[in-house]
Amino acid sequence: MSSPAKMHADELDIDEGLVARLVAEQFPRWGGLTVVRVGSAGTDNAMYRLGDDMVVRLPRLPGGGRQVDREHRWLPRLAPHLPLTIPTPLAKGTPGTGTRLRGACTNGWAARTRTTRPSRDAAEELGRFVAALRSVDAGDGPPSYRGGPVGADDAGVRAAIRDLGAAGALDAKAATAAWEDVLRLPQWDADPVWLHGDLLPGNLLTSSGRLTSVIDFGCLGVGDPAADTMAAWTVFDAGSREVFRAAADVDAATWARGRGWALRFGLTAEHYYGEVCGNGTNPVLAAVGRRAVSEVLAEWASGDASG
């Protein structure tokens, strides 16, 4: 039995044995089911397949139980309004004997195929999902981690540009100019709306080549919907991007801020998780970030970044 590779200095110790013990202690009806770690590039949770069709998710970091609470409260309310399936919370654990972990069990184990094809069908399906989520009454929904101003991490983005540029992994001059354009964009001034906040390839599942499910709602909340359009650059390419945009039905300013989110995410993900400047612990996420930066800068250089 092995633990997932650690990505953070304060990451908790988790392995199949611990998960099996917590399940047996807290949910005896599932105590005899097999527990198998699911390989994932996710940074917040370790995932374990439980039996044939369930997943146990345990926060990698202290304090991660807040995500568990958020998903258990809100996902059942959102699911009926969405055109793609999302996880159904089945049980919520408590800190077990000898551990601070507090995880959750959901349906549909997450070892199904992640979306890797930037198809036009997937672009339209995800765009409709974004629009549907945005239309649900935000009510007293909690603020999303990515629901605020895209420029809020200006220092972190500039540090990433500086270090990646010095290492020869980035055109720092172009990245700086593109980022400064982002900082000049008009900000969201309407009421907050629901957003997933983390629409990356690893959080989109397919079946028979069609996009069917969206998972990992750790960034779920309300705010500026722009971050959900960053999928146009983190998932899709130029050939399917406009299909996603039309289905998502966002205005030009929101689209431009979404491009800014893709640039911000891409730079900071490669800077932290990549091998050039970071800890080298998540090459998959670093590659997603690197691709997003490339897509954004190519569009910016071509003059297509006006919205």
Residue, then its C-alpha position, 0 to 999 in steps of 0.5 A: m500500500s502506497s501514499p500519493a506523492k506529496m505536493h505540499a510541505d504540510e501535506l497529510d499522510i494518507d494511504e490505502g490502509l488508513v482509508a480502509r480503517l476510516v471506512a470500516e470505523q465510520f461506515p461499517r456497511w462498506g467496511g469489506l469493500t476493496v480500497v484502491r488509490v486512484g492516480s490523480a493530478g489533483t492538488d487538494n484531495a487524495m482519491y480512493r476507489l471504494g468497491d466498484d462504483m464509489v470514491v473516497r476523497l480525503p483532503r491532502l491539507p489541514g483544513g481541507g474539510r471545508q471543501v467536503d462540507r461545501e460539496h455536501r451542502w450544495l451539490p445536491r441542490l445544483a445537480p437537478h439544474l445541470p446538463l452534465t452529471i456531477p458527484t452525488p455525496l453519499a456520506k461525510g466522515t469525521p476525524g478518525t482515531g489518530t488522524r485529523l482527516r475528514g473525508a467524503c464518499t461520492n458515487g461514480w468512481a473517478a477512474r473513467t476517462r478524462t477528456t483529452r480531445p478538444s472536440r467541438d461537441a465537448a466544447e458545446e457541452l461544457g459551455r452549456f454546463v457553464a451557462a446552466l450553472r451560472s443561471v442557478d439562483a446564487g442565493d446565499g452561496p459561499p464565495s468562490y476561491r476564483g470568484g474575485p478579481v483576476g488581478a488579485d495575485d499580481a505579485g505571484v504572477r509577476a514572480a512566475i514570469r520573472d523566474l520562468g523567464a530567467a530559466g528560458a521557459l517563457d517569453a517574459k516580455a510578452a507574458t508581462a505585456a499580456w498580464e498588464d493588459v489583463l490588469r486593465l480589464p473592467q471588473w465584474d460589477a453585477d451580482p455574484v453567480w455560481l461557478h465551478g472555478d476549476l474546469l481543467p482537463g482532469n475534472l472533466l470525464t467522458s464516456s464513449g467520446r462524449l463529455t458526461s461528467v464534471i467533478d471536483f467542486g473544491c472551488l465551487g462558489v459564487g462571484d465573477p463567472a470569468a474563471d469558468t471560461m478559462a476552460a477555453w484555453t486550459v481544455f480547448d484549442a482555437g478550433s473549438r474555443e468559439v464553440f465553447r464561447a457561444a454555448a457559455d454565452v458570456d460577454a466580451a469583458t467576461w471572456a477577456r477576464g477568463r483569458g486572464w484567469a487562464l494566464r494566471f493559472g497557467l503561469t502559477a501552476e507551472h511555476y509551483y508544480g513544474e520542474v524548471c522552477g517549482n517542486g516538480t511534484n505535479p508534471v501533469l498540472a504543470a503541463v496543463g498550465r504551460r499549454a494554457v500560457s502558450e494558447v493565451l500568448a499565441e492569441w494575444a500576439s495575433g491580436d485576437a485577445s480584444g474579446 
